[in-house]
């Protein structure tokens, strides 16, 4: 019984604390989309991805050329030489697969490192506006797609965009 009473007291106390809290929300995708520096990050990522793709295509062309040469030379080769050439071709194919995996990992690392400053600027802009409006919490309405019900929750997206553009412009000047 004591546990039930204690649980009810905790529940009502927590409910009262949440009711007194001021909550805002932002559309983080909209924030991200309005950042001018996002375009240079996307261009850098696209270049990195294209360079990797070009490298893989070159490796694949080299493999195809080696296979074509092997097919032409195969009838005149000794069985031991055929086996050696097949192993060489298999190693080239394995190298392509390994490089593809490596490029995917590198792309992930580069993407994260290039986008981190953007997310930090978004976070800083949200913090500035939240402090100005004396909000206790700011929700990301992209987390679950949308906020279905909000009573007394303030949308601060446009104000955060203003702060974000200031922070982004300052960062781009550096």
N, C-alpha and C positions, 0 to 999 in steps of 0.2 A: 504494500500500500504506500509506503514511504517513497518507493521508487516511482510510482505512478504520480504522486503529488509533485515530486521533484521534477519529473519529466514535463508535467504540465506547466510548472513555474518556468522552466527553461524555455519551453516552446512559446509561452506568452511573452517572456522577456525578449527573446530573439525576434518575435513578430513585431513587437513594439519598436525595437531598434531598426528593423528593416523599414517599417512604416515611416520613421523619422528620417531615413536616408534619402538623399537626393540622387536621382539616377538619370543619366543621359545615355544617348546611343548615337553611333556613327555608322555610316556605310563605308567600310574600309576599302571596298573595291572602288567606289567612287573617288575616295581620297587618292588611292594609288593611280587611278586613271587620269587625275588632274595634274599629276606631277610632271613638269617638263623634263626632268632628269631621267624619268622612266624610259623615255624614247632612246636616250643614249645607252642605257643599260640593255634595252631590248636589242639595239643595233649591235652592241658588243657580243651579246649572247648569240645572235644570229650569225655573226661573222665566225665566232668560235665553232659553232655547229657546222657551218658550211666548210670551213677549213678541215674539220674532222671528216666530214662526208667526202670531200675531195681526196683526202689521204686514203680513206678506205676504198674509194673507187679506183685510185691508182694501184693500190695493192691487189684489188680484184682483177684489174686489167692485166697486171703482171702474171697473176695466177692463170688467167684464161690463155694468155700467150704461151706460158709454159706448158699448159695442158695440150694446146694445139700442136706445139712442137713435139711433145712426147708422143702424141697420137700418130704423127707423121713418121717419127723415128722408131717407134715401137717394133714394127715388123723386122727391122734390121738389127735389133738389140739382143744381146745375150740375156738369158733369164735373170742372172744376178744383177745386171744393169737395169733391167725393167723394175726389179724390186727396189733398187736404190732410188731410181727416179720417182716411183710411186710414193716412197717415204718422203722424198723432198717435197713433192706436191702436197702430201698430207700435212707436212710441217708448215708449208705456206698457208694452207687453208686454216690450220689451227692458229697461226699468227694473226690472220685476219679476224678471226673470232675473238681472240684475246684483245686485240687492239680496239675492236668495237666495244667490248665490255669496259676497257680502260677509258675510252673516250666518253662513254656514258657516265662513268664515275667522275671524270674530270669536269664534264658539263654540269653535273650536280653541284660540285664544289665551287666552280666558277659562278654559277647561278646564285648560290647562297651568298657568296662573298660580295657579288655585285649588288644584290638586292638588300642585304643587311643594312647599309646606310639609308636606304629608302624607308625601310620599316622603322628604323630608329627615328627618322625625321617625323614619320607619322605619329609614332608614340610620343615624341616631344611636343608636337602640335596639339595632340589630344590632351596631354598633361597641362599645357598652358591654358587651354580653354576650360578644362575641367576645374582648374584652380580658380580661374577668373569667375566662373559661374558657381563656385563652391559646391561642386558635385562630389558625392562620395564614391560613385561607381559610374563607369562608362561601359556600356555593352556594345559588342560588335554585332550588328544585326545581319551580318553575313554568315555568322557562325552556324545558324540553323536555317538560313535562307531568308527569314524575315521575323519581325516581332509581331506576334498575332494579337496581342493586347498590351496596351501601354496607357496607364492612367497616371499622370503626373511625371512621365518620363519625357525629358527634353531631347529633341534631335539637335545635335550640335555639329552635324556634318558640315554645313556651309561655313560656320565660324572656324572649324578646324581647317577647312580648305584654305581660308584666308591666311591662317598662321602657317600652314604647310607650304604655301607658295612663297611666303617670306623666307622660311627656313631653307627651302629648296633653292631659291635664287641665291641665297648667301652661300650655300654649299657648292653651287655650280661656279661661283666666282673664285673659289679656292683653287 
